[in-house]
Amino acid sequence: MPASRQDTLRFLPSVDALLQETELQDCLARLPRQIVVQAVRAAVSEARQRLLAGTQCGTTPDAVRGSVIARVLEITRTAAGPHYRRAINATGIILHTGLGRAVLAKAALDQVRRELQGYSVLQIDTESGQRSRRDERIEWLLRQLTGAEAATVVNNNAAATMIVLSTLAKGREVIVSRGQLVEIGGSFRLPEVMAASGARLIEVGTTNKTHARDYESAITPETAAIMRVHPSNYRIQGFTAEVPLADLERIAHDHGLVLIDDLGAGALIDFARFGFEPEPRLADSVATGADIVTCSADKLIGAAQGGIILGKVELITQVRKNPLARAVRVDKVTLAIMEATLALFLDEQRALREVPTLAMLMREPTDVAAQADRIALALAARLPEAKVTTEAGFSQMGSGSLPEQKLATTVVAIVPVRMEAGELARRMRLGQPPVFARTHAGRVLIDSRTLFADDEQPLIETVIAACRA
């Protein structure tokens, strides 16, 4: 090891010495001592590794000490604050999986705050005092909104698919079109979910074309169900053909099979009338005759993460009795959020106003552009270190919903002078609050569609601090 590097290693202060430093006394007063000690040890270890690698963290004792203390303060800020915290979504992706997907409606948050601060009615009948089903209210709302005979809810749509297949087709065959063998987020693939459920997948048709005769010829005494999977996160276009749900209903019921319709994102309203690509509604599947319908509770419905299962009374009863039901059941917070959100859809116009996912979809282009202009003007006035303009762009739904739908938007484009766009975006993510944006062609792009009114000033301050850091 070169002598200069050995000398520099001697600049590293001891853990005990650092704990006596004035700059860390506030941390020791606010945080458990164990947290601060661990942060100091981690910072010293990181500094040692940098020095050994020849990456400078200071060439004098004071510089090394200052670098280590700065790192301790950074680590303790992360350790002391909440990880699951507010963020500003400037990506234009409405359902951003990394940022919590659907923004919860104010009515849902108010209900949780108002009703769940102490004990709450979860699964007890107030008339008799006896134990009841925790999903009764959710079932009632879903029956009103979809016309289904019965309904229940689990913790996500993958769980809904798993428990339905496990209940109705374990050890037997389920027929699915080859073009519908989807992979959802996190590399969960339908064939793997089906295998884990105990059902046996029977693929029919080809990637781009499946006909009614393909289903009919695949039916055997071992067949339990036909399953349709709506491609909510992709599209196959061109020379294609799929069998309509009504035809699948006829085939399934003529042979005494269960028809399962997995709608993925799920929709309670008709998005086509707002100029979007047609998306099958839950009520449409129920009316067409699907025996079981599953979908996500967040995404196009905008509630907390959950999986909705609609269907015939006898089938939903069987699902509830499956031992997996306890493993995938939802808690009181999720149920309260779902109740408040689903209740908004009893008045569709209110849902369009108050469910943030829908409100973002419905924002007028002039409103989006006006917000972008305000942000750009404020940044340009205070940031000679960057070139700030506005330009036309596109937003996306995200999370496997409305995959072909691009929404016209206005973005604020920032070209930093003193750093790369990727570095500016990184510094924005480390801000308070963190701001997440897109980068493209040397620019940081801030999409106004996914910004709320009270996001504007914090976003501006975070961007300015990031540019000047």
Residue pairs with C-beta under 8 A, 6 or more apart in sequence:
1 52
5 51
5 52
5 54
8 51
8 58
8 59
8 64
9 48
9 51
9 52
11 58
11 60
11 61
11 63
11 64
11 65
12 44
12 47
12 48
12 51
12 64
12 68
13 44
13 61
13 64
13 65
13 68
15 37
15 40
15 41
15 44
18 24
18 40
18 43
18 44
18 65
18 68
18 69
18 72
19 28
19 36
19 37
19 40
21 65
21 69
23 69
23 73
24 36
24 40
24 69
24 72
24 73
27 36
27 39
27 72
27 73
27 76
28 36
30 80
31 76
31 79
31 80
35 76
35 79
35 80
36 72
36 76
38 79
39 72
39 75
39 76
39 79
40 68
40 72
42 71
42 75
43 68
43 69
43 71
43 72
43 75
44 68
46 71
47 57
47 64
47 67
47 68
47 71
50 56
50 57
51 57
51 64
57 63
57 64
57 67
57 68
58 64
58 65
58 66
58 67
85 433
86 433
87 99
87 100
87 433
87 434
87 435
87 436
88 433
88 434
88 435
88 436
88 451
88 455
88 458
88 459
88 462
89 96
89 99
89 436
89 450
89 451
90 435
90 436
90 437
90 438
90 446
90 447
90 448
90 450
90 451
90 455
90 459
91 99
91 436
91 437
91 438
91 447
91 450
92 393
92 394
92 395
92 396
92 409
92 411
92 438
92 445
92 447
92 448
92 449
92 450
93 395
93 396
93 397
93 398
93 450
94 357
94 360
94 361
94 395
94 396
94 397
94 398
94 449
94 450
95 101
95 102
95 298
95 299
95 357
95 397
95 398
95 399
95 401
96 398
96 399
96 436
96 450
97 185
97 398
97 399
98 436
99 436
101 298
101 299
101 305
101 398
101 399
102 298
102 299
102 301
102 302
102 303
102 304
102 356
102 357
103 302
103 356
103 357
103 360
104 302
104 303
104 304
104 337
104 341
104 356
105 302
105 340
105 341
105 344
105 354
105 355
105 356
106 354
107 340
107 341
107 343
107 344
107 354
108 303
108 304
108 336
108 337
108 340
108 341
109 337
110 340
111 336
111 337
111 339
111 340
112 333
112 336
112 337
112 340
115 336
116 332
116 333
116 336
120 332
120 336
122 134
122 332
122 335
123 131
123 132
123 133
123 134
124 130
124 131
124 132
125 131
125 132
133 139
133 320
134 329
134 332
134 335
135 151
135 152
135 153
135 335
137 335
137 339
138 151
138 152
138 153
138 335
138 338
138 339
138 342
139 150
139 151
139 152
141 339
141 342
141 343
141 346
142 148
142 151
142 282
142 308
142 310
142 342
143 149
143 150
143 151
144 346
145 268
145 282
145 283
145 342
145 345
145 346
146 268
146 282
146 283
146 286
146 293
146 310
147 283
147 286
147 287
148 282
148 286
148 293
148 310
148 311
149 311
149 312
149 313
149 316
150 310
150 311
150 312
150 313
150 315
150 316
150 317
151 308
151 309
151 310
151 311
151 316
152 309
152 316
152 319
152 320
152 325
153 297
153 306
153 307
153 308
153 309
153 330
153 334
153 335
153 338
154 160
154 163
154 306
154 307
154 309
154 325
154 328
154 329
154 330
155 305
155 306
155 307
155 328
155 329
155 330
155 334
156 296
156 305
156 306
156 307
157 184
157 262
157 264
157 266
157 294
157 295
157 296
157 307
157 308
158 184
158 188
158 193
158 307
159 307
159 328
160 294
160 295
160 307
160 308
160 309
161 190
161 193
161 197
161 262
161 294
161 307
162 193
162 196
162 197
162 324
162 328
163 197
163 309
163 319
163 322
163 324
163 325
163 328
164 260
164 292
164 294
164 309
164 319
165 174
165 193
165 194
165 197
165 198
165 199
165 225
165 260
166 197
166 198
166 199
166 322
166 324
167 315
167 318
167 319
167 321
167 322
168 224
168 225
168 258
168 260
168 292
168 315
168 318
168 319
169 197
169 198
169 199
169 224
169 225
169 258
170 197
170 198
170 199
171 198
171 199
171 200
172 199
172 200
172 222
172 223
172 224
172 225
173 199
173 200
173 201
173 202
173 220
173 222
173 223
173 224
174 194
174 199
174 200
174 201
174 202
174 223
174 224
174 225
174 226
174 227
174 260
175 202
175 204
175 215
175 218
175 219
175 223
175 225
175 226
175 227
176 190
176 194
176 201
176 202
176 203
176 204
176 226
176 227
176 228
176 229
177 203
177 204
177 205
177 210
177 214
177 228
177 229
177 242
177 243
178 203
178 204
178 205
178 206
178 207
178 210
179 205
179 206
179 207
179 208
179 209
179 210
179 231
179 236
179 240
179 242
180 190
180 228
180 229
180 230
180 231
180 242
181 189
181 190
181 191
181 201
181 203
181 229
182 189
182 190
182 229
182 231
182 233
182 234
182 264
183 189
183 190
184 190
184 233
184 264
184 400
185 399
185 400
190 201
190 229
191 201
194 200
194 201
195 201
199 224
199 225
200 222
202 218
202 223
204 210
204 214
204 215
204 217
204 218
205 211
205 214
207 236
208 236
208 238
208 239
208 240
208 241
209 239
209 240
209 241
209 242
210 241
210 242
210 243
211 241
211 243
212 243
212 247
212 251
215 226
215 243
215 248
215 251
216 251
219 251
219 255
219 257
223 255
223 257
224 257
224 258
225 252
225 257
225 258
225 259
225 260
226 248
226 251
226 252
226 257
226 258
226 259
226 260
227 259
227 260
227 261
227 262
228 245
228 248
228 259
228 260
228 261
228 262
228 290
229 262
229 264
230 261
230 262
230 263
230 264
230 280
231 264
231 403
232 263
232 264
232 265
232 279
232 400
232 401
232 402
232 403
233 264
233 399
233 400
233 401
233 403
234 400
234 403
235 403
235 404
243 251
245 259
245 261
245 280
245 285
245 288
245 289
245 290
246 288
246 289
248 259
249 259
249 288
249 289
249 290
251 257
252 258
252 259
252 291
253 259
253 289
258 291
258 292
258 315
259 289
259 290
259 291
259 292
260 290
260 291
260 292
260 293
260 294
261 285
261 290
261 292
261 293
261 294
262 293
262 294
262 295
263 280
263 282
263 285
263 293
263 294
263 295
264 295
264 296
264 299
264 400
264 401
265 279
265 295
265 296
265 299
265 300
265 399
265 400
265 401
265 402
266 282
266 295
266 296
266 297
266 299
266 300
266 301
266 308
267 279
267 280
267 281
267 282
267 300
267 301
268 281
268 282
268 283
268 300
268 301
268 345
268 351
269 281
269 345
269 348
269 351
269 352
269 358
270 281
271 277
271 278
271 279
271 300
271 361
271 402
272 278
272 279
274 361
274 362
276 361
276 402
276 405
277 402
277 404
277 405
279 300
279 402
282 293
282 295
282 308
282 310
285 293
285 310
286 293
286 310
290 311
291 311
291 312
291 315
292 309
292 310
292 311
292 312
292 315
293 308
293 309
293 310
293 311
294 307
294 308
294 309
294 310
295 301
295 307
295 308
296 305
296 306
296 307
296 308
297 303
297 304
297 305
297 306
297 307
297 308
297 338
298 304
298 305
298 306
298 399
299 357
299 399
299 400
299 401
300 357
300 401
300 402
301 308
301 341
301 342
301 345
301 355
301 357
302 341
302 355
302 356
302 357
302 358
303 337
303 338
303 341
303 342
304 330
304 333
304 334
304 337
304 338
304 341
305 334
306 330
306 334
306 338
307 328
309 316
309 319
310 316
311 319
319 325
330 338
341 355
344 350
344 351
344 354
344 355
345 351
345 355
351 358
352 358
352 359
352 362
353 359
360 449
360 450
361 397
361 407
363 449
365 408
365 409
365 410
368 409
368 410
368 448
368 449
369 390
369 410
369 448
371 410
371 448
371 451
371 453
371 456
372 390
372 410
372 411
372 412
372 446
372 448
373 390
373 410
374 456
375 412
375 446
375 448
375 451
375 456
375 459
375 460
376 388
376 389
376 390
376 412
378 456
378 460
379 386
379 388
379 412
379 414
379 460
379 463
379 464
380 388
382 460
382 464
383 414
383 463
383 464
383 467
385 416
385 417
385 418
385 467
385 468
386 414
386 415
386 416
386 417
386 467
387 414
387 415
387 417
388 412
388 413
388 414
388 415
389 412
389 413
390 410
390 411
390 412
390 413
391 410
391 411
391 413
392 408
392 409
392 410
392 411
393 408
393 409
393 410
393 411
393 445
393 447
394 406
394 407
394 408
394 409
395 406
395 407
395 408
395 409
395 447
395 449
395 450
396 405
396 406
396 407
397 403
397 405
397 407
407 449
409 447
409 448
409 449
410 448
411 438
411 445
411 446
411 447
411 448
412 445
412 446
412 448
413 443
413 444
413 445
414 421
414 424
414 443
414 444
414 445
414 446
414 463
415 421
415 442
415 443
416 423
416 424
416 444
416 467
418 467
419 427
419 467
420 442
421 439
421 442
421 443
421 444
422 439
424 444
424 466
424 467
425 437
425 439
425 444
427 465
427 466
427 467
427 469
428 434
428 435
428 436
428 437
428 444
428 462
428 463
428 466
429 435
429 436
430 466
431 462
431 465
431 466
432 462
433 458
433 462
434 462
435 446
435 458
435 459
435 462
435 463
435 466
437 444
437 445
437 446
437 447
438 444
438 445
438 447
439 445
446 459
446 463
451 459
